[in-house]
Amino acid sequence: MATTPIRPGPGQESVWDYPRPPSLTQSARHVVVRLGGVVVADTRRAWRVCETSHPPVYYVPRDDVAAGALRPGSANASLCEWKGPATYWTVLGGGEVAVDGAWSYESPTPAFVPMA
């Protein structure tokens, strides 16, 4: 089965145009994260990571996460060759619980220190 890339339309991006290793840029977007109808994070200081074949991921500064919204997640471990070891977090909001619903890089590689 042959595949043909779909060209992005106006205002769209293609994940196949993203770089490898990934890029890290400060975002000017207003990023709001909700769980159970409650705002658990609200920032205009997010970091945007784009990597080939992956959708963009926004990393929110810890200061912009609601108090009590994060608890240590499971003992799952993962390692990104570009960003370093990931730490997982359980997210709490509006009576809902998202186990490992967020992750961070507490000891990132030098290129990704700004988002730590």
N, CA, C and O atoms as a GROMACS GRO file, in nm:
protein
  464
    1MET      N    1   0.084  -0.117   0.000
    1MET     CA    2   0.000   0.000   0.000
    1MET      C    3   0.090   0.124   0.000
    1MET      O    4   0.170   0.142   0.092
    2ALA      N    5   0.077   0.206  -0.097
    2ALA     CA    6   0.156   0.329  -0.107
    2ALA      C    7   0.090   0.440  -0.027
    2ALA      O    8  -0.033   0.448  -0.020
    3THR      N    9   0.171   0.524   0.031
    3THR     CA   10   0.118   0.638   0.104
    3THR      C   11   0.164   0.765   0.038
    3THR      O   12   0.276   0.774  -0.013
    4THR      N   13   0.077   0.862   0.038
    4THR     CA   14   0.108   0.992  -0.018
    4THR      C   15   0.094   1.096   0.092
    4THR      O   16  -0.012   1.105   0.154
    5PRO      N   17   0.198   1.172   0.118
    5PRO     CA   18   0.186   1.274   0.223
    5PRO      C   19   0.074   1.372   0.191
    5PRO      O   20   0.051   1.408   0.075
    6ILE      N   21   0.005   1.415   0.293
    6ILE     CA   22  -0.100   1.515   0.277
    6ILE      C   23  -0.036   1.651   0.300
    6ILE      O   24   0.024   1.676   0.405
    7ARG      N   25  -0.050   1.738   0.203
    7ARG     CA   26   0.007   1.872   0.217
    7ARG      C   27  -0.078   1.952   0.316
    7ARG      O   28  -0.201   1.951   0.307
    8PRO      N   29  -0.013   2.020   0.409
    8PRO     CA   30  -0.090   2.100   0.504
    8PRO      C   31  -0.156   2.218   0.434
    8PRO      O   32  -0.101   2.275   0.340
    9GLY      N   33  -0.273   2.254   0.481
    9GLY     CA   34  -0.345   2.368   0.427
    9GLY      C   35  -0.295   2.498   0.489
    9GLY      O   36  -0.204   2.497   0.572
   10PRO      N   37  -0.354   2.608   0.448
   10PRO     CA   38  -0.314   2.738   0.504
   10PRO      C   39  -0.327   2.738   0.657
   10PRO      O   40  -0.430   2.697   0.711
   11GLY      N   41  -0.223   2.785   0.724
   11GLY     CA   42  -0.224   2.793   0.869
   11GLY      C   43  -0.198   2.661   0.940
   11GLY      O   44  -0.198   2.656   1.063
   12GLN      N   45  -0.175   2.553   0.864
   12GLN     CA   46  -0.148   2.423   0.923
   12GLN      C   47   0.001   2.390   0.912
   12GLN      O   48   0.074   2.450   0.834
   13GLU      N   49   0.043   2.294   0.994
   13GLU     CA   50   0.181   2.246   0.991
   13GLU      C   51   0.179   2.096   0.968
   13GLU      O   52   0.080   2.030   0.998
   14SER      N   53   0.287   2.044   0.915
   14SER     CA   54   0.302   1.900   0.898
   14SER      C   55   0.406   1.850   0.997
   14SER      O   56   0.514   1.907   1.009
   15VAL      N   57   0.373   1.743   1.070
   15VAL     CA   58   0.469   1.686   1.165
   15VAL      C   59   0.593   1.635   1.093
   15VAL      O   60   0.698   1.618   1.155
   16TRP      N   61   0.583   1.610   0.964
   16TRP     CA   62   0.697   1.560   0.887
   16TRP      C   63   0.796   1.671   0.854
   16TRP      O   64   0.908   1.645   0.811
   17ASP      N   65   0.754   1.796   0.875
   17ASP     CA   66   0.844   1.910   0.854
   17ASP      C   67   0.918   1.950   0.982
   17ASP      O   68   1.006   2.035   0.978
   18TYR      N   69   0.882   1.891   1.095
   18TYR     CA   70   0.949   1.923   1.221
   18TYR      C   71   1.088   1.862   1.223
   18TYR      O   72   1.113   1.762   1.156
   19PRO      N   73   1.179   1.921   1.300
   19PRO     CA   74   1.318   1.875   1.300
   19PRO      C   75   1.345   1.754   1.388
   19PRO      O   76   1.265   1.718   1.475
   20ARG      N   77   1.457   1.693   1.363
   20ARG     CA   78   1.510   1.588   1.449
   20ARG      C   79   1.660   1.613   1.456
   20ARG      O   80   1.725   1.604   1.352
   21PRO      N   81   1.718   1.644   1.570
   21PRO     CA   82   1.656   1.649   1.702
   21PRO      C   83   1.549   1.758   1.712
   21PRO      O   84   1.545   1.850   1.631
   22PRO      N   85   1.464   1.746   1.813
   22PRO     CA   86   1.351   1.839   1.826
   22PRO      C   87   1.395   1.983   1.853
   22PRO      O   88   1.505   2.010   1.900
   23SER      N   89   1.304   2.073   1.820
   23SER     CA   90   1.327   2.215   1.848
   23SER      C   91   1.256   2.253   1.977
   23SER      O   92   1.156   2.192   2.015
   24LEU      N   93   1.309   2.353   2.044
   24LEU     CA   94   1.251   2.407   2.166
   24LEU      C   95   1.237   2.557   2.146
   24LEU      O   96   1.336   2.627   2.125
   25THR      N   97   1.114   2.607   2.153
   25THR     CA   98   1.091   2.751   2.137
   25THR      C   99   0.993   2.799   2.244
   25THR      O  100   0.902   2.727   2.284
   26GLN      N  101   1.013   2.922   2.288
   26GLN     CA  102   0.918   2.983   2.381
   26GLN      C  103   0.792   3.015   2.301
   26GLN      O  104   0.801   3.069   2.191
   27SER      N  105   0.676   2.983   2.355
   27SER     CA  106   0.550   3.006   2.286
   27SER      C  107   0.483   3.133   2.336
   27SER      O  108   0.484   3.161   2.456
   28ALA      N  109   0.424   3.208   2.244
   28ALA     CA  110   0.348   3.327   2.281
   28ALA      C  111   0.200   3.293   2.304
   28ALA      O  112   0.122   3.380   2.341
   29ARG      N  113   0.163   3.167   2.281
   29ARG     CA  114   0.023   3.126   2.296
   29ARG      C  115  -0.020   3.124   2.442
   29ARG      O  116   0.060   3.104   2.534
   30HIS      N  117  -0.149   3.147   2.461
   30HIS     CA  118  -0.209   3.132   2.593
   30HIS      C  119  -0.248   2.984   2.605
   30HIS      O  120  -0.339   2.939   2.536
   31VAL      N  121  -0.180   2.911   2.691
   31VAL     CA  122  -0.204   2.767   2.708
   31VAL      C  123  -0.281   2.746   2.838
   31VAL      O  124  -0.236   2.787   2.946
   32VAL      N  125  -0.398   2.682   2.827
   32VAL     CA  126  -0.481   2.651   2.943
   32VAL      C  127  -0.505   2.501   2.944
   32VAL      O  128  -0.543   2.444   2.842
   33VAL      N  129  -0.484   2.438   3.059
   33VAL     CA  130  -0.507   2.294   3.074
   33VAL      C  131  -0.620   2.277   3.174
   33VAL      O  132  -0.617   2.332   3.284
   34ARG      N  133  -0.722   2.199   3.134
   34ARG     CA  134  -0.836   2.173   3.222
   34ARG      C  135  -0.851   2.024   3.245
   34ARG      O  136  -0.822   1.942   3.157
   35LEU      N  137  -0.896   1.990   3.364
   35LEU     CA  138  -0.930   1.852   3.397
   35LEU      C  139  -1.055   1.858   3.484
   35LEU      O  140  -1.058   1.929   3.584
   36GLY      N  141  -1.157   1.783   3.446
   36GLY     CA  142  -1.281   1.784   3.522
   36GLY      C  143  -1.346   1.921   3.526
   36GLY      O  144  -1.415   1.955   3.622
   37GLY      N  145  -1.325   2.000   3.420
   37GLY     CA  146  -1.385   2.133   3.413
   37GLY      C  147  -1.312   2.239   3.494
   37GLY      O  148  -1.357   2.354   3.500
   38VAL      N  149  -1.201   2.202   3.556
   38VAL     CA  150  -1.124   2.295   3.640
   38VAL      C  151  -0.991   2.327   3.572
   38VAL      O  152  -0.927   2.239   3.515
   39VAL      N  153  -0.951   2.453   3.577
   39VAL     CA  154  -0.822   2.493   3.521
   39VAL      C  155  -0.712   2.444   3.615
   39VAL      O  156  -0.706   2.482   3.731
   40VAL      N  157  -0.625   2.358   3.562
   40VAL     CA  158  -0.512   2.306   3.641
   40VAL      C  159  -0.380   2.372   3.601
   40VAL      O  160  -0.281   2.361   3.673
   41ALA      N  161  -0.379   2.440   3.487
   41ALA     CA  162  -0.260   2.515   3.445
   41ALA      C  163  -0.304   2.627   3.352
   41ALA      O  164  -0.396   2.610   3.271
   42ASP      N  165  -0.238   2.741   3.362
   42ASP     CA  166  -0.271   2.857   3.281
   42ASP      C  167  -0.142   2.938   3.263
   42ASP      O  168  -0.086   2.988   3.361
   43THR      N  169  -0.096   2.950   3.140
   43THR     CA  170   0.031   3.020   3.118
   43THR      C  171   0.036   3.090   2.983
   43THR      O  172  -0.035   3.055   2.889
   44ARG      N  173   0.121   3.188   2.977
   44ARG     CA  174   0.161   3.253   2.851
   44ARG      C  175   0.312   3.239   2.836
   44ARG      O  176   0.375   3.312   2.760
   45ARG      N  177   0.369   3.143   2.912
   45ARG     CA  178   0.514   3.123   2.912
   45ARG      C  179   0.552   2.979   2.880
   45ARG      O  180   0.657   2.931   2.923
   46ALA      N  181   0.469   2.910   2.806
   46ALA     CA  182   0.495   2.769   2.775
   46ALA      C  183   0.613   2.754   2.678
   46ALA      O  184   0.646   2.846   2.603
   47TRP      N  185   0.673   2.638   2.683
   47TRP     CA  186   0.777   2.600   2.587
   47TRP      C  187   0.716   2.500   2.491
   47TRP      O  188   0.647   2.407   2.534
   48ARG      N  189   0.741   2.517   2.362
   48ARG     CA  190   0.686   2.429   2.258
   48ARG      C  191   0.799   2.343   2.202
   48ARG      O  192   0.903   2.393   2.161
   49VAL      N  193   0.775   2.212   2.202
   49VAL     CA  194   0.872   2.118   2.147
   49VAL      C  195   0.811   2.055   2.022
   49VAL      O  196   0.700   2.003   2.026
   50CYS      N  197   0.884   2.061   1.913
   50CYS     CA  198   0.841   2.000   1.787
   50CYS      C  199   0.947   1.901   1.743
   50CYS      O  200   1.066   1.932   1.738
   51GLU      N  201   0.901   1.781   1.710
   51GLU     CA  202   0.991   1.673   1.669
   51GLU      C  203   0.927   1.597   1.554
   51GLU      O  204   0.806   1.574   1.552
   52THR      N  205   1.009   1.559   1.458
   52THR     CA  206   0.962   1.486   1.341
   52THR      C  207   0.865   1.375   1.380
   52THR      O  208   0.895   1.295   1.468
   53SER      N  209   0.752   1.371   1.316
   53SER     CA  210   0.646   1.270   1.328
   53SER      C  211   0.567   1.276   1.458
   53SER      O  212   0.485   1.188   1.484
   54HIS      N  213   0.591   1.378   1.542
   54HIS     CA  214   0.517   1.393   1.668
   54HIS      C  215   0.439   1.524   1.666
   54HIS      O  216   0.484   1.623   1.609
   55PRO      N  217   0.321   1.525   1.729
   55PRO     CA  218   0.251   1.653   1.741
   55PRO      C  219   0.327   1.745   1.836
   55PRO      O  220   0.403   1.697   1.920
   56PRO      N  221   0.310   1.876   1.823
   56PRO     CA  222   0.377   1.967   1.915
   56PRO      C  223   0.335   1.938   2.059
   56PRO      O  224   0.220   1.901   2.086
   57VAL      N  225   0.429   1.954   2.151
   57VAL     CA  226   0.402   1.936   2.294
   57VAL      C  227   0.437   2.067   2.364
   57VAL      O  228   0.543   2.125   2.340
   58TYR      N  229   0.347   2.112   2.451
   58TYR     CA  230   0.370   2.234   2.527
   58TYR      C  231   0.406   2.197   2.670
   58TYR      O  232   0.338   2.118   2.734
   59TYR      N  233   0.515   2.256   2.721
   59TYR     CA  234   0.559   2.235   2.858
   59TYR      C  235   0.530   2.363   2.937
   59TYR      O  236   0.572   2.472   2.899
   60VAL      N  237   0.457   2.347   3.046
   60VAL     CA  238   0.410   2.460   3.127
   60VAL      C  239   0.502   2.479   3.247
   60VAL      O  240   0.534   2.382   3.316
   61PRO      N  241   0.546   2.602   3.273
   61PRO     CA  242   0.628   2.626   3.392
   61PRO      C  243   0.554   2.583   3.519
   61PRO      O  244   0.433   2.606   3.532
   62ARG      N  245   0.624   2.521   3.611
   62ARG     CA  246   0.563   2.471   3.735
   62ARG      C  247   0.489   2.581   3.810
   62ARG      O  248   0.386   2.554   3.872
   63ASP      N  249   0.540   2.705   3.805
   63ASP     CA  250   0.473   2.816   3.874
   63ASP      C  251   0.335   2.846   3.817
   63ASP      O  252   0.254   2.911   3.884
   64ASP      N  253   0.306   2.800   3.697
   64ASP     CA  254   0.178   2.826   3.633
   64ASP      C  255   0.081   2.708   3.642
   64ASP      O  256  -0.023   2.707   3.577
   65VAL      N  257   0.116   2.609   3.723
   65VAL     CA  258   0.029   2.494   3.750
   65VAL      C  259  -0.039   2.521   3.884
   65VAL      O  260   0.025   2.564   3.980
   66ALA      N  261  -0.170   2.495   3.891
   66ALA     CA  262  -0.246   2.519   4.014
   66ALA      C  263  -0.190   2.439   4.131
   66ALA      O  264  -0.148   2.324   4.115
   67ALA      N  265  -0.188   2.502   4.247
   67ALA     CA  266  -0.141   2.435   4.368
   67ALA      C  267  -0.225   2.310   4.392
   67ALA      O  268  -0.348   2.314   4.385
   68GLY      N  269  -0.159   2.200   4.420
   68GLY     CA  270  -0.228   2.075   4.450
   68GLY      C  271  -0.273   1.996   4.328
   68GLY      O  272  -0.332   1.889   4.343
   69ALA      N  273  -0.245   2.047   4.207
   69ALA     CA  274  -0.290   1.978   4.086
   69ALA      C  275  -0.200   1.862   4.047
   69ALA      O  276  -0.241   1.775   3.970
   70LEU      N  277  -0.077   1.859   4.098
   70LEU     CA  278   0.016   1.752   4.062
   70LEU      C  279   0.056   1.671   4.185
   70LEU      O  280   0.083   1.725   4.292
   71ARG      N  281   0.060   1.540   4.166
   71ARG     CA  282   0.112   1.447   4.265
   71ARG      C  283   0.210   1.356   4.192
   71ARG      O  284   0.197   1.336   4.071
   72PRO      N  285   0.308   1.302   4.262
   72PRO     CA  286   0.399   1.208   4.194
   72PRO      C  287   0.319   1.099   4.124
   72PRO      O  288   0.223   1.045   4.178
   73GLY      N  289   0.361   1.067   4.002
   73GLY     CA  290   0.293   0.964   3.923
   73GLY      C  291   0.345   0.826   3.956
   73GLY      O  292   0.404   0.803   4.061
   74SER      N  293   0.322   0.736   3.864
   74SER     CA  294   0.366   0.598   3.884
   74SER      C  295   0.519   0.590   3.873
   74SER      O  296   0.586   0.690   3.848
   75ALA      N  297   0.568   0.473   3.893
   75ALA     CA  298   0.713   0.452   3.883
   75ALA      C  299   0.757   0.430   3.739
   75ALA      O  300   0.872   0.394   3.714
   76ASN      N  301   0.666   0.451   3.643
   76ASN     CA  302   0.704   0.436   3.503
   76ASN      C  303   0.824   0.525   3.473
   76ASN      O  304   0.839   0.633   3.529
   77ALA      N  305   0.908   0.477   3.387
   77ALA     CA  306   1.026   0.554   3.349
   77ALA      C  307   1.040   0.553   3.197
   77ALA      O  308   1.012   0.453   3.131
   78SER      N  309   1.084   0.664   3.145
   78SER     CA  310   1.116   0.669   3.003
   78SER      C  311   1.235   0.763   2.985
   78SER      O  312   1.261   0.850   3.069
   79LEU      N  313   1.303   0.745   2.877
   79LEU     CA  314   1.421   0.826   2.848
   79LEU      C  315   1.414   0.873   2.705
   79LEU      O  316   1.407   0.793   2.612
   80CYS      N  317   1.415   1.003   2.687
   80CYS     CA  318   1.421   1.062   2.553
   80CYS      C  319   1.568   1.088   2.522
   80CYS      O  320   1.638   1.153   2.600
   81GLU      N  321   1.612   1.039   2.410
   81GLU     CA  322   1.753   1.060   2.374
   81GLU      C  323   1.788   1.207   2.361
   81GLU      O  324   1.905   1.244   2.372
   82TRP      N  325   1.689   1.292   2.337
   82TRP     CA  326   1.715   1.435   2.318
   82TRP      C  327   1.690   1.516   2.444
   82TRP      O  328   1.765   1.610   2.474
   83LYS      N  329   1.584   1.481   2.519
   83LYS     CA  330   1.545   1.563   2.635
   83LYS      C  331   1.594   1.507   2.768
   83LYS      O  332   1.611   1.582   2.864
   84GLY      N  333   1.617   1.377   2.776
   84GLY     CA  334   1.664   1.315   2.900
   84GLY      C  335   1.557   1.228   2.965
   84GLY      O  336   1.459   1.193   2.900
   85PRO      N  337   1.575   1.194   3.094
   85PRO     CA  338   1.479   1.108   3.164
   85PRO      C  339   1.352   1.186   3.202
   85PRO      O  340   1.359   1.300   3.248
   86ALA      N  341   1.237   1.122   3.184
   86ALA     CA  342   1.108   1.185   3.216
   86ALA      C  343   1.061   1.146   3.355
   86ALA      O  344   1.083   1.034   3.401
   87THR      N  345   0.997   1.242   3.421
   87THR     CA  346   0.931   1.219   3.549
   87THR      C  347   0.781   1.231   3.524
   87THR      O  348   0.736   1.327   3.461
   88TYR      N  349   0.703   1.134   3.572
   88TYR     CA  350   0.559   1.134   3.547
   88TYR      C  351   0.482   1.186   3.667
   88TYR      O  352   0.522   1.168   3.782
   89TRP      N  353   0.370   1.253   3.636
   89TRP     CA  354   0.287   1.317   3.738
   89TRP      C  355   0.141   1.274   3.722
   89TRP      O  356   0.092   1.261   3.610
   90THR      N  357   0.074   1.254   3.834
   90THR     CA  358  -0.071   1.234   3.835
   90THR      C  359  -0.133   1.373   3.846
   90THR      O  360  -0.091   1.453   3.930
   91VAL      N  361  -0.233   1.400   3.762
   91VAL     CA  362  -0.298   1.531   3.760
   91VAL      C  363  -0.435   1.518   3.827
   91VAL      O  364  -0.510   1.425   3.799
   92LEU      N  365  -0.466   1.613   3.916
   92LEU     CA  366  -0.593   1.615   3.989
   92LEU      C  367  -0.668   1.742   3.955
   92LEU      O  368  -0.610   1.851   3.955
   93GLY      N  369  -0.798   1.728   3.924
   93GLY     CA  370  -0.877   1.846   3.895
   93GLY      C  371  -1.024   1.814   3.880
   93GLY      O  372  -1.060   1.720   3.811
   94GLY      N  373  -1.109   1.892   3.945
   94GLY     CA  374  -1.253   1.874   3.931
   94GLY      C  375  -1.302   1.736   3.968
   94GLY      O  376  -1.399   1.687   3.910
   95GLY      N  377  -1.237   1.673   4.063
   95GLY     CA  378  -1.277   1.539   4.106
   95GLY      C  379  -1.226   1.429   4.016
   95GLY      O  380  -1.255   1.311   4.040
   96GLU      N  381  -1.151   1.463   3.913
   96GLU     CA  382  -1.095   1.362   3.823
   96GLU      C  383  -0.946   1.344   3.851
   96GLU      O  384  -0.878   1.433   3.902
   97VAL      N  385  -0.898   1.225   3.816
   97VAL     CA  386  -0.758   1.190   3.836
   97VAL      C  387  -0.702   1.136   3.705
   97VAL      O  388  -0.759   1.042   3.648
   98ALA      N  389  -0.594   1.192   3.657
   98ALA     CA  390  -0.527   1.143   3.536
   98ALA      C  391  -0.389   1.092   3.577
   98ALA      O  392  -0.294   1.168   3.588
   99VAL      N  393  -0.381   0.960   3.599
   99VAL     CA  394  -0.255   0.899   3.640
   99VAL      C  395  -0.155   0.912   3.524
   99VAL      O  396  -0.185   0.877   3.410
  100ASP      N  397  -0.038   0.962   3.555
  100ASP     CA  398   0.066   0.986   3.454
  100ASP      C  399   0.016   1.077   3.342
  100ASP      O  400   0.056   1.065   3.227
  101GLY      N  401  -0.073   1.168   3.379
  101GLY     CA  402  -0.132   1.259   3.281
  101GLY      C  403  -0.040   1.373   3.240
  101GLY      O  404  -0.072   1.448   3.148
  102ALA      N  405   0.071   1.387   3.308
  102ALA     CA  406   0.169   1.491   3.274
  102ALA      C  407   0.308   1.435   3.299
  102ALA      O  408   0.327   1.341   3.375
  103TRP      N  409   0.405   1.496   3.233
  103TRP     CA  410   0.543   1.456   3.255
  103TRP      C  411   0.633   1.578   3.245
  103TRP      O  412   0.596   1.680   3.186
  104SER      N  413   0.749   1.566   3.303
  104SER     CA  414   0.846   1.675   3.300
  104SER      C  415   0.985   1.616   3.287
  104SER      O  416   1.005   1.494   3.298
  105TYR      N  417   1.080   1.704   3.265
  105TYR     CA  418   1.221   1.664   3.258
  105TYR      C  419   1.293   1.742   3.367
  105TYR      O  420   1.330   1.858   3.348
  106GLU      N  421   1.313   1.677   3.481
  106GLU     CA  422   1.373   1.742   3.597
  106GLU      C  423   1.523   1.762   3.580
  106GLU      O  424   1.581   1.855   3.635
  107SER      N  425   1.586   1.674   3.504
  107SER     CA  426   1.730   1.683   3.476
  107SER      C  427   1.751   1.668   3.326
  107SER      O  428   1.807   1.569   3.280
  108PRO      N  429   1.706   1.768   3.249
  108PRO     CA  430   1.713   1.756   3.104
  108PRO      C  431   1.855   1.770   3.049
  108PRO      O  432   1.947   1.812   3.119
  109THR      N  433   1.868   1.734   2.924
  109THR     CA  434   1.994   1.757   2.854
  109THR      C  435   2.013   1.909   2.841
  109THR      O  436   1.916   1.984   2.851
  110PRO      N  437   2.136   1.956   2.819
  110PRO     CA  438   2.161   2.101   2.815
  110PRO      C  439   2.070   2.179   2.720
  110PRO      O  440   2.030   2.291   2.753
  111ALA      N  441   2.037   2.124   2.605
  111ALA     CA  442   1.955   2.198   2.508
  111ALA      C  443   1.813   2.222   2.558
  111ALA      O  444   1.744   2.312   2.508
  112PHE      N  445   1.767   2.142   2.656
  112PHE     CA  446   1.629   2.153   2.702
  112PHE      C  447   1.617   2.205   2.846
  112PHE      O  448   1.509   2.199   2.904
  113VAL      N  449   1.725   2.255   2.902
  113VAL     CA  450   1.722   2.311   3.037
  113VAL      C  451   1.617   2.422   3.052
  113VAL      O  452   1.554   2.430   3.158
  114PRO      N  453   1.595   2.509   2.952
  114PRO     CA  454   1.497   2.616   2.972
  114PRO      C  455   1.357   2.568   3.010
  114PRO      O  456   1.285   2.640   3.079
  115MET      N  457   1.318   2.449   2.967
  115MET     CA  458   1.181   2.403   2.997
  115MET      C  459   1.172   2.325   3.127
  115MET      O  460   1.063   2.280   3.164
  116ALA      N  461   1.283   2.308   3.197
  116ALA     CA  462   1.281   2.229   3.322
  116ALA      C  463   1.212   2.303   3.434
  116ALA      O  464   1.202   2.252   3.545
   0.00000   0.00000   0.00000
